[in-house]
Amino acid sequence: MIESLLDNNMNWASARVRADPKYFQRLSAQQSPEYLWIGCSDSRVPANEIVGLDPGELFVHRNVANLAPPRDVNFLSVLQYSTEILKVRHVIVCGHYGCGGVRSAIDTKRLGLIDHWLQPISDMAHRHKSHLHAITDFDTRVNVMCELNVRAQVEYIGRNPFVTDAWRKGQSLAIHGWIYSIRDGLLRNLDLTIKRPKEVDALSARPWFAND
């Protein structure tokens, strides 16, 4: 079975060259993406494809449940490189409805090491448990948490020193919160865009639920 992947690659590369003989020649030049995508590892959410961009146009970081942990050196390395070296102009946090990581974080079943990774989501669910438990349908509750998780990551990134340093230097950098539906292939803008420190404070002050 693994050999079929190599065959697929050969067919893909050949088709690319037939359609655009200089495609790989251009791609091998220095990348200069304007976007950093922070998304989930879920294989059904292919970052480049759902926004219609070619490789080289989108710098991508993916992990389970699209987290932006302030102490994760992998994420921090990506964030620093993209803001300081690539000078991206947009950071997009993109969750997706039905996320298995979010579902696991609010479920009572223990899975092992991944529980520690998902602890920030579990903590957030605990803080808002009265609102969440009022949602009787579990799938709907998961989807609400998927949206809340995107908001939390946007706030974390907005307070990250790499981002605040970029703003202090006058660098144009916006952070956006989106969510993707695997059911219809569409992205939703969650209206979480921040472009300066005071907007992070305004987002933090915004109620998490309509009846807060």
Phi, psi and omega in degrees: 000322184295330179297332181295332178293321177293322176295318178300320179297317179299316180294319180297312181296320180295319180294323178297316182292322178296320181284328184209092186304334182258015185302306184287333176296316177291320184294330182286347175290168181304131178289146178218060182288150175262356186232139167250126181253122175248105187229181181275154179287350182310126185291349180271004182238074181283107191307305184301318187292319187285345175249006173067036179247149176279160171306140182099343180261350183220119175272127193238133170232127182229141173207173181296122177072023174042057180269157176233066188292130183292352180240010179270113187293332177297306178299315182298322179296318178295316182296315180296314182298318184288326182275321185270325184260306181282339180056048176299153182256346182220134171247122183248117171267117183236111171269185175213145179296145180075018184303126181295327178294315178296318179301315180295325183293330182257002175271163181269350181285130180272139182243346180117223185302324182299335178299324179291320178297322184272003184305320178302325178287319177300318179296319180295319178297323178295320180296329184248026188298326181295320177290317185291320181291342175287346177270104189286328179280120187294321180297320177295320178298318177300315182294323175297318178294328177299319178291317179297325179295320177299315179301315181299319181291323176299318178296315179303315182293321179297338178257002180290136182304326179297322180285314181295327175294318179298317178295319181298328179278359180086013181288138178281112184211122179241144178245133185234148175244117180236165173218147187243141176252119178291336183293326182233358177077013185254146174267145174241131174278121184271010177058052182237020185291132175229142183232356182201161185305321183294334178285333174295316178298320179295321178294319179298327181280346182289137178300144178282329179231154185300329183260018175290000000 
